[in-house]
Amino acid sequence: MICDYFREHKIGSLNCLDNEEIIDETLVELSNRVNKALEYIKNLDEKNIGIITHHDFLLQFTAKISNNGHMFRNCEKYIFNF
């Protein structure tokens, strides 16, 4: 499944895919989007899900669930339990 909550938005410089829409976003807007994404995940019936997204989102996401934002490397695996 694809969910727009996890897509990349522009906070600083951004290398978009060809023809990808660029969406400007403030840190407050990003934080609000992370909250919506967390609620979305909590309401899923699936027990195991994969999230493929970008650094800024994941940094805010991990800060919300663990009070410590995780600095991800490219293609890093990280296991969350809800």
Secondary structure, 3 states (H helix, E strand, C coil): CCCHHHCCCECCCCCCCCCCCCCECCHHHHHHHHHHHHHHHHCCCCCCCCCCCCHHHHHHHHHHHHCCCCCCCCCCCCCCCC
